[in-house]
């Protein structure tokens, strides 16, 4: 009998541009390359220091489906 490991899907990170981000509330939206918007929460921003994004800033991120729709995770500033 063979033991097969499940194949893990490889997900490529996406690139996008910050549409807007409210630093006081800690969330905003990123416009994806296909033109659709995805929600981003400050807790998804990688790196040290104050976790905020600036309008028009380039970012790289993964997308996960949440109960409220797609959400950006592992957000890295370009």
Secondary structure, DSSP 4 states (H G I P E B T S, - for coil): ---PPPPPPP-PPEEEEEEEEETTTTEEEEEETTS-EEEEEGGGB-SSS-----TT-EEEEEEEEETTEEEEEEEEE-
